[in-house]
Amino acid sequence: MNGEYKEIQVECYSGFKANERPVAFTYQGERREIQEIIDRWYEGGLDSSRPIIDYFKVRTADGKVYLLRYQSELDAWSLRI
C-alpha cells in the first residue's frame, strides 16, 4: 500500500444511519464480499472545519485485508492502494 486512495463502489448496510457499514465493494471489476470488520475509526467531527471521515479495516471472504474510507460530506467511498 502506498497511501493513495482510489474511489470505489461500496454496498452498505444502513441501519441506525445511512452507509453505516460496508458489506461488499467492487475493485478492479471484481466484487469482494466483506467477511469481517477488523477495526473502524473516524477523524474530524470536533473541529467543524474538518470533514468527518470514517475508516474501516476489513477482511474479505478471500482473506485479504483492505482499508476503506467513507467521506460522508461527498458520499464517496475509496480504497487505500
C-alpha positions as CSV (number, residue, x, y, z in Angstrom):
1,M,0.0,0.0,0.0
2,N,1.4,3.3,-1.0
3,G,-1.0,5.6,0.9
4,E,-3.1,6.7,-2.1
5,Y,-6.9,6.2,-2.3
6,K,-8.9,5.1,-5.3
7,E,-12.6,5.7,-5.5
8,I,-14.7,2.5,-5.4
9,Q,-18.3,1.4,-5.3
10,V,-19.4,0.0,-2.0
11,E,-22.6,-1.8,-0.9
12,C,-23.6,-0.9,2.6
13,Y,-25.8,-1.9,5.5
14,S,-27.9,1.1,6.5
15,G,-29.4,0.7,10.0
16,F,-29.1,3.4,12.5
17,K,-27.6,5.7,9.9
18,A,-27.1,5.7,6.1
19,N,-24.0,3.8,5.0
20,E,-23.5,2.5,8.5
21,R,-21.0,-0.2,7.5
22,P,-19.7,-1.7,4.2
23,V,-20.8,-5.3,3.3
24,A,-19.1,-5.6,-0.1
25,F,-17.1,-3.5,-2.6
26,T,-16.1,-3.6,-6.2
27,Y,-12.4,-3.1,-7.1
28,Q,-10.8,-3.7,-10.5
29,G,-14.1,-5.1,-11.8
30,E,-14.4,-7.7,-9.0
31,R,-17.0,-7.8,-6.3
32,R,-15.4,-8.6,-2.9
33,E,-17.6,-9.6,0.0
34,I,-16.6,-8.3,3.4
35,Q,-16.3,-11.2,5.9
36,E,-15.2,-9.1,8.9
37,I,-14.7,-5.5,10.0
38,I,-11.4,-5.8,11.9
39,D,-11.4,-2.1,13.1
40,R,-13.2,1.1,12.5
41,W,-12.5,4.7,13.5
42,Y,-13.1,8.3,12.3
43,E,-11.5,11.6,12.1
44,G,-12.9,15.1,12.2
45,G,-16.2,15.9,14.0
46,L,-14.9,18.1,16.9
47,D,-13.4,20.6,14.5
48,S,-16.2,21.9,12.3
49,S,-13.7,23.0,9.6
50,R,-12.6,19.3,9.1
51,P,-15.0,16.9,7.4
52,I,-15.9,13.7,9.2
53,I,-14.2,10.7,7.5
54,D,-15.0,7.1,8.6
55,Y,-12.4,4.4,8.1
56,F,-13.0,0.6,8.0
57,K,-10.2,-2.0,8.1
58,V,-11.9,-5.1,6.6
59,R,-11.2,-8.7,5.7
60,T,-12.8,-10.1,2.6
61,A,-14.0,-13.6,2.0
62,D,-10.7,-14.5,0.3
63,G,-8.8,-13.5,3.5
64,K,-7.3,-10.2,2.2
65,V,-7.3,-7.1,4.3
66,Y,-8.2,-3.7,2.9
67,L,-8.6,-0.1,4.3
68,L,-11.8,1.6,3.2
69,R,-12.6,5.3,3.7
70,Y,-16.0,7.0,3.6
71,Q,-16.3,10.7,3.2
72,S,-20.0,11.4,4.2
73,E,-19.8,15.1,3.0
74,L,-19.1,13.8,-0.5
75,D,-20.9,10.5,-0.2
76,A,-17.8,8.9,-1.6
77,W,-16.0,5.6,-0.7
78,S,-12.4,4.9,-1.5
79,L,-9.8,2.2,-1.1
80,R,-6.3,2.6,0.1
81,I,-3.9,1.2,-2.6
